[in-house]
Amino acid sequence: MRSMGKLLAITSALSMATLLSACGGDTAPQTVGSVAPPAGGTPTPTHTFEVPTEVKTYEGIGVVQNYQYNTRSDGAVQAGQLYAGDANTVRNSGISVTYSPRDAIFEVTINRPAGGVNTSAMRFQDPAHRTDFGGAIQPQAGVPQLATSKNIQYLQSGSSTGARLGAGSPYNTPGAQQSDYAVGSPGYSSTVQTFFYQKPGTTTKYVTYAGFVRNTVSATEQQDSATSPTYLRQSYSLDRAAFVFGERTANSAVPTSGSGIYTGDMIATVAFNPALDTDPTTPTYFQWIEGSHTTNVNFATLGVTSNFTGTVKAPALDAYTSGAFYLPAGSTFTATSGATIDLVNKGGFTGNFSVARFVRPGLPDFVIVIAGSSIDGAFFGPNGQELGGGFRVVGGTPDERIDILGAFTGKK
């Protein structure tokens, strides 16, 4: 199964600098990062993150999560639940992105066993792998439609076997019709993966953020005993990831004095289910958060403070569950973290969160009891002009599944 669409090429122009020639006082324009041409010569273009000219592999900093379960046509619960999440560090990535500008090919690899997400090198090479929102072919369920101004590029590939559930099937109940994911007839299976990223140069020049969605869905007809009626079982394995990648600053080039305020974008994926104790039938759904962040860095004291805010998007629903969720679309997420720069031991900055909450329309605010949290980031650009990283906030109230995992970028 493949989705088709349109991918904007990475074509933002390189900045130009005018340098004094060594001969005769003439001046000639020079591309930043290139070797100065002879007087009156033509600038020699070089590779940049915005306008790549060579194959490069970037390590990602970010987070992953996986949720596995099954539903059945004669029930309304998610059974066999298995959830995992993980946030990597600057020096323990497990996420890589390779881009070939000659052939416009992306290869993405995610290997985070603690978060339940492992992929071989996913190769997006067919022009038809490029897709977007609008029209008959769009990104799959669970992929966030981010603001047009964010200039998000979507690539998608996958395959399926068997047929989807037909209109005349006895299993085609309202519980099946609510599903945003594919609902299969007996014997159906599909695996589709989507990689999306912000086009470099849109908000930041040296780092960008990205996301990953992989949905594996299968259907089998079963019965509990030889005399019981048959039912349709839908099995799900859902992967999510958010991370940043780009041209990191060498440790020796990170400022050691002064301060800076970095502002930029944030995306996050959240599992939010506070009702496991009061209503065990309440399903868990993944939801995306789109927003912004501000980070204050004091290079002299090595202190880093970040504030996040974002808007929650509606979840993708599955088949045969109640469809109930406790985090309405339009809810606001806010959080504050503190970190310390440690370039020698950490390669960037690391810390944790002091507060995180959701403001929910029509419902009481939800302040998260934090059991664990992390923020890991690095500086990007020749002299630390930009930064990016990943974060995680884990809820600590018993019998709740609350896990927020995100990525952020920013520039001075």
C-alpha positions, 0 to 999 in steps of 0.5 A: 500500500502506498500513498502518493503526494507532493513533497516540496524540495529542500530549496532555500537559498544559501546566505552570501557573504562579501569577503575582501580579496587578497589581491588588489582589494577586489571583492567577490561574493562567497557562499558561507562555508565555502573556500574563497574563489579567486578574485572575480571568480564564481562562488563554489556552492557547498553542503548546508543543512538547508541545501544539502549537496552530499549524502549525510546521516544525522543522529536524532534526539527524541522519544518513542512509544508503542502500544499493542492491544486487540479489540473484538466485535462483540466487546468494547474494551482494549484487551492484551494491553502492552505499553512502552515509552522511551526518551533517548539521550544526546549520546545514546540515540538509536535514531538516524536519518540519512538523506541523499540529495542526488536521488531524493531518498530518505532512510530512517532507522529507529532502534529503541528497544526500551520504547518498543520501537525497532525498525530496519532502515525504512527507505523512502525512494519512490516519488509516490511515497511523498504525500500530503493532506487534501485530496483522495490520498492522504497520510494514514490515521494517527499522523498529525495534520500540522499547521500549513505555515510549519511547512511539514513534508510527509513520506509514507510507504507500506503494504497490506494483504487481504480485504477490508471489512465490507459493507455487508459483513455482519461485523460491520457494526457502528463500532467498526464504522467509528474506526479511523484505522483500517478495519479488515475482514478475516485474514487482513493485515497491513503495516504502514509507516509515515515519516514527516519533518519540517523543511529546514529553513522554515523555522530553523537553519541547522536543526529540524524536528520530525515525527514517525507513525507506524500502524500495524493492524490485522484481523482474524475471525475467532470463537471462544469455544466450539459452541460459541459464536464467532467474532472478529478480532482486530489486533493493533501495534502502534508506534509513535516517535518525535525527534530532532536532527541536524548539524550539531555544534562542536563542543569547543564552539558552544559559548562559555559566557553570556546568555541567550533566549531561544524560541521555536516549535514543539511537537509531542505525542501523548497517551492520556488515560486517567480512568483505568481505575474508575472505568476499566473499559476506557480505551487508551488513544494516542494524541498529538500536541502541536505548539511552541517553546522558549528556552533561556540559556545562561552559558556562564552558569550552565543553567537552562530553563524551558517553557512549553505550550501546545494544543492537543489534537483529536485521537485516531479511534479504533474499532469496537471500543467505546470511543471515549477519551478524557483529553478533548481536542483543543486542550492546552498543554503547558510545562516547565523544565530545568536543565544543566549544560554538561558538554563533556559528560552529556554532549549537551544539556539534561534535566527534568520537569517541575510542573506539567498540566492540561487545561481542558475545555469544559473539564477541570484542569489536569495537573500531572503528578510527575513520577519521572521526567527528562529533557535532553538537548544539544546545540546546533549551528556553527556557534550554538545559534540553535538548539533542539532536543527531546523530553518526556513527562510520566504520570505517577498517579496509580491506575493511570496511563499518562505519558507525554513525549516530545521534541523541540527546536529553537533559535536565538 
